[in-house]
Amino acid sequence: MPHKKNIIPINFLQTPTDNSDTIEGLKTFWKKVAPLISQREKHFDAVWEKGTEEEIFAELVFCLFTPQSKAISCWDAVNELADKNMIFNSKNTDIVKVISKVRFRNNKAKYVIEARNLFTISGKIKIKKRLSFFANVYELRKWLIQNIKGIGYKEAGHFLRNIGIGKDLAILDRHILRNLKVYKAIKEIPKTLNVKTYLNVEKQMQNFAKNIGIPMSHLDMLFWCKNTGGIFK
């Protein structure tokens, strides 16, 4: 079931430099933390390559929980559900009682049940096979958004990144958008993120990553650890 050790701390020697809000400062910081980011990437790759159907579905549950909630609290909730054998067997009303730190828990518990039903075949979760049907990750992302309630572009990209098959997708939250503006990858932070705007910002982020020589798969984790001092999910 879920891997509980998901936070990689960064020691005080690897905190951002004073010029970290410049491109050169960002690249310098990336060189320091790239091995840790690569370590996290290998963890994501292993979820798809070696993970069970249940582990992959648990990552989906995590991403269903994350909107407007703290990521660490959401992962704690997933682990508690797993420890109590509740992800695959419980009613939404029972799930609600466990995920008290997850905002909008009543709706999100229902989303878990609906997603579970979608990927259940003959009484067993078969998510990996279903996700393998698509020609590319962009088509897969679109299908997830259209078929799983509670999933938008950000959550779908987050899920696919966390299972090792969405490395070039953007996970656009307010922290990523702020950093993209700081480094002039975008001119301004969009007031709303409709589909057209999301895909446009994603393209700008991809171009920015290419231009500065930092892999897209590293960039959002780099921003995350620059702001928080650690690398999570």
Summary of the structure (lengths in Angstrom):
residues: 233
radius of gyration: 17.7
end to end distance: 15.7
largest distance: 56.8
contacts: 697
relative contact order: 0.15
helix: 62%
strand: 3%
